[in-house]
Each structure stands twice: as structure tokens, then as C-alpha cells.
């Protein structure tokens, strides 16, 4: 799969842009704030129907305008795919595939898989378990429609159960029959989600480890571990056992909505023991493993978006990453403020590339 072209109107600082891309490598150079990252976010939006940075649609619109439009033309399994994403203030967002409007945006997720590597990914290390759950969910949802459906259903039921528990705190009326119904529904969806997460992590680990060893030249030992209340307990029993505590708290304290993954280096927590370079290597290996995992299952090469990834890397690790991007991936989009680093990447491609200079939301092909 590859993205042939995009048309952009009023997306962040990009007023208008029409770009045609190389099937292999596309590089964007320019100063910070010039629009490079916004271009990658537009590509991400066309796949996920939302910004990579969780920016609201109203905030995405370029200043002093009231709408934005993104259009992308793809080749997927040798078939043309045209995607339209449009939003106007105070109106419903519209997503189209080949001029057919989606009724539910979730139907689009997974059609055009994308893996993004960004400085913003540091939140996976320093942030809460919620950030790492979002990561797991975003990966699995790209290849498993049932998972996304169960996740949406689970979160809806969880919200209803929590509302009932909160009402108990204020009114002291406990609706045991309704809680039992919610328990059954949560257990059914939650158990399915847990099993899929567990399988995903176990299959991702060897791919991740191999990528980390390649980038770091086997300088460190790294590990991932899936943490879940359901690893040791049946979900329905867990809900029954913790009901008294839930009534006091006013929310559901146990379940897959508390899942996490631990990130370790040399048997220590990565966020405490890892240097900036090691943390960044860990994240890149994790994202590259994600790419390989999705590719293996979907039999489609995802788009790979690399946003300013070379900063704070020594020359050896930069060299290893360039070698990997040259051999292991399909279409790649790279941004960097350093033209010399980009030149090294371009030289490795032997002609199959496009280079764009970015300034104030405008793109000039070099």
C-alpha cells in the first residue's frame, strides 16, 4: 500500500497544499514550526479520522477559517482508494471512501494502516497506564474489527456501571439487579479484550527484542510485560469480590481498563534507568515491531511516519535506523531539521525518493 497524493485545505498552519509522493521515501526538511509535523498528522488523520496528537477538530482548523478538508489517493492491493475527510465548525464531520460516506468512523479504522514515530511518544514511558493502553488499543484496532467493537461496548457499559455506583454514593440506593447485568456484560467483553491484548503482547515481544538489538547493537537487555487484573483472576469473580469497595469509591476499581505494560531496561524501569538515547531507541524498536506485526497479519505494508526521530541519537544508532528503513519497510515519510541527516537517508535509497522543503505551511519539492 502507498499514498499517491494528498490535497490539504486549512489544516493547522497549512492553508493549501497538493503533494505527489514517492512510493518509497518522502523527506521533509525545514525549521521547527514550519509545517512538517502537520503534514504527517494530516496523513495520520486520513487513516484514523483524528489527529495523532488528540487535537480537537475545531482546533485543527487554520486560524481565521471555519473548515478543513483532507483528501488522499492511495493504491491498496492494486486498487485505487480515495479518502475524504472534511469538517466545518458546528457541523458533523464527514468521512468518505470512494465518494461513499461512512455511517460509523470505526468502519474506516484499519483500511489504511499507519505507524507513527514521534517525539510525542515519550508519553508512553513517562505517562500513565492509560497512555500505554491507548497504544495497545490503537495497534490491535488496525487489524481486528471485533476488538474495536468490544472495546467501544466495554467502555459504554463501564460508564453506565460507574454512573450507578456514583449515584449510590450520593443516594445510598443500590440497584443490585442492574449491577449484575453490567457485571455479566463487562465480563463478557473484558475477557475477550484481555485475551486479545495478552496474545498481542506475547507475539510482539520477540519482534520488539530483535529490533532493539539491531538498533542498539545488543548493548542492553530490554523487556515488556503485560499487567492485568485478569492475568490472575476471572473477571466476573473480580467484579463480585470488589463490589463493596466499588460502592465506597463510586467507580469500578478492577478490570481491563486498568491494564498496563511495564517497560524495562537491564531489569530496571525504563523511565528511571534509561538515558534519553535508550528511551528513544526503545520507542523506535517498539514502533518498528508494531509495523512488522501489523504487516504480518494484514499482509499490507503500513505507511511509516518518522517525525524528527534522529535527534539525541549517536551516529551509530542513526546508521542502524537508516539501514532498517532502507530494507524493512514500504512507503516512508521522514521529517528532520537537519538536511545532512536527510541526505544520508536519501543516498541509501538510490533515487527512489522525493525531497520537500517546508516553510510557513508551504511545501517546495527539491
Residue pairs with C-beta under 8 A, 6 or more apart in sequence:
1 74
1 75
1 76
1 77
1 112
1 113
1 300
1 301
1 302
1 303
1 330
1 331
2 21
2 23
2 74
2 75
2 301
2 303
2 330
2 331
3 21
3 43
3 46
3 72
3 73
3 74
3 303
3 331
4 20
4 21
4 73
4 74
4 75
5 18
5 19
5 20
5 21
5 72
5 73
6 17
6 18
6 19
6 21
6 42
6 43
6 46
6 70
6 71
6 72
6 73
7 17
7 18
7 69
7 70
7 71
7 72
8 14
8 16
8 17
8 18
8 19
8 39
8 42
8 68
8 69
8 70
8 71
9 15
9 16
9 67
9 68
9 69
9 70
10 16
10 61
10 62
10 65
10 67
10 68
10 69
11 38
11 41
11 42
11 45
11 60
11 61
11 62
11 68
11 69
11 70
12 35
12 38
12 41
12 42
12 60
12 62
12 361
13 33
13 35
13 38
13 62
13 360
13 361
14 35
14 38
14 39
14 42
14 62
14 361
15 62
15 361
17 39
17 361
17 362
17 363
19 39
19 356
19 363
19 365
20 354
21 331
21 333
21 354
22 331
22 352
22 353
22 354
23 331
23 352
24 330
24 331
24 332
24 349
24 352
24 353
25 325
25 331
25 332
25 334
25 345
25 346
25 349
25 352
25 353
25 354
26 331
26 332
26 333
26 334
26 353
26 354
26 356
27 333
27 334
27 335
27 336
27 342
27 345
27 346
27 353
27 354
27 355
27 356
28 36
28 39
28 40
28 333
28 334
28 335
28 336
28 356
28 357
28 358
28 363
29 36
29 335
29 336
29 337
29 338
29 339
29 342
29 355
29 356
29 357
29 358
30 36
30 335
30 337
30 357
30 358
30 359
31 337
31 359
32 337
34 358
34 359
34 360
34 361
35 358
35 359
35 360
35 361
35 362
35 363
36 307
36 308
36 335
36 358
37 118
37 307
37 308
37 335
38 361
39 333
39 335
39 358
39 363
40 52
40 116
40 118
40 305
40 307
40 333
40 335
41 51
41 52
41 53
42 70
43 72
43 114
43 303
43 305
43 333
44 51
44 52
44 114
44 116
44 305
45 51
45 52
45 70
45 85
46 70
46 72
46 83
46 85
46 112
47 108
47 109
47 111
47 112
47 113
47 114
47 303
48 109
48 114
48 138
49 85
49 93
49 95
49 105
49 108
49 109
50 57
51 60
52 116
52 118
52 120
53 120
57 68
57 87
57 93
58 89
60 68
60 87
61 67
61 68
61 87
61 89
62 68
66 88
66 89
67 86
67 87
67 88
67 89
68 86
68 87
69 84
69 85
69 86
70 83
70 84
70 85
70 86
71 82
71 83
71 84
71 85
72 82
72 83
73 80
73 81
73 82
73 83
74 80
74 81
74 82
74 83
74 112
75 81
76 111
76 112
76 300
77 300
81 97
81 98
81 111
81 112
82 96
82 97
82 98
82 99
83 95
83 96
83 97
83 108
83 112
84 94
84 95
84 96
84 99
85 93
85 94
85 95
85 96
86 93
86 94
87 93
87 94
93 105
94 101
95 101
95 102
95 105
95 108
96 102
97 108
97 111
102 108
106 148
106 149
106 152
109 141
109 142
109 148
110 141
110 142
110 143
110 144
110 145
110 148
110 298
112 303
113 142
113 143
113 294
113 298
113 300
113 302
113 303
114 302
114 303
114 304
114 305
115 287
115 288
115 290
115 291
115 294
115 302
115 303
115 304
115 305
116 287
116 305
116 307
117 283
117 284
117 287
117 304
117 305
117 306
117 307
117 309
118 305
118 307
118 308
118 309
119 307
119 308
119 309
119 311
121 283
121 287
122 279
122 283
123 131
124 131
124 132
124 135
124 263
124 283
124 286
125 263
125 270
125 271
125 274
125 279
125 282
125 283
126 271
129 227
129 258
129 259
129 260
132 260
132 261
133 257
133 259
133 260
136 197
136 200
136 201
136 259
136 261
137 147
137 151
139 200
139 290
139 293
139 294
140 147
140 148
140 196
140 197
140 200
141 147
141 148
141 151
142 294
142 298
142 302
143 294
143 297
143 298
144 196
146 192
147 192
147 193
147 196
150 189
150 192
150 193
151 189
151 193
153 185
153 189
154 186
154 189
154 190
154 193
154 256
154 257
155 257
157 182
157 185
157 186
157 189
158 186
158 252
158 255
158 257
160 182
161 179
161 182
161 183
161 186
161 252
162 250
162 251
162 252
164 175
164 178
164 179
164 182
165 246
165 247
165 249
165 250
165 251
165 252
166 250
166 251
167 173
168 174
168 247
168 250
169 247
169 248
169 250
174 247
179 243
183 236
183 239
183 240
184 236
186 235
186 239
186 252
186 255
187 234
187 235
187 236
187 239
190 230
190 235
190 255
190 256
191 230
191 235
193 256
194 228
194 230
194 235
194 256
194 259
197 226
197 228
197 256
197 259
198 226
198 228
198 231
200 293
201 224
201 225
201 226
201 261
202 226
203 293
204 224
204 289
204 290
204 293
205 223
205 224
207 289
207 292
207 293
208 222
208 224
208 285
208 286
208 289
209 222
209 223
210 289
211 284
211 285
211 288
211 289
211 292
211 324
212 220
212 222
212 281
212 282
212 285
214 285
214 320
214 324
215 281
215 284
215 285
215 317
215 320
215 321
215 324
216 278
216 281
216 317
216 320
217 316
217 320
220 265
220 266
220 278
221 265
221 266
221 267
222 263
222 264
222 265
222 270
222 282
222 285
223 262
223 264
223 267
224 261
224 262
224 263
224 264
224 286
225 261
225 262
225 264
226 259
226 261
227 259
227 260
227 261
227 262
228 256
228 258
228 259
228 260
229 235
229 238
229 254
229 255
229 256
229 258
229 259
230 238
230 255
230 256
235 255
235 256
238 254
238 255
239 252
239 254
239 255
242 253
242 254
245 253
246 252
246 253
262 269
263 269
263 270
263 271
263 282
264 270
265 273
265 274
265 278
265 282
266 273
270 278
270 279
270 282
271 279
274 282
276 312
277 312
277 313
277 314
277 317
280 309
280 312
280 313
281 313
281 317
284 309
284 321
288 324
288 328
291 302
291 304
291 328
291 329
292 328
294 300
294 302
295 301
295 302
301 329
301 330
301 331
302 330
303 330
303 331
303 332
303 333
304 325
304 329
304 330
304 331
304 332
304 333
305 332
305 333
306 325
306 332
306 333
306 334
306 335
307 335
308 335
308 336
308 337
309 321
309 334
310 318
310 321
310 336
310 338
310 341
313 321
318 341
318 344
322 344
322 345
322 348
323 348
325 332
325 334
325 345
325 348
326 348
326 349
334 342
334 345
335 358
336 342
342 355
346 353
346 355
354 365
355 365
355 366
356 363
356 364
356 365
356 366
357 363
357 364
357 366
358 364
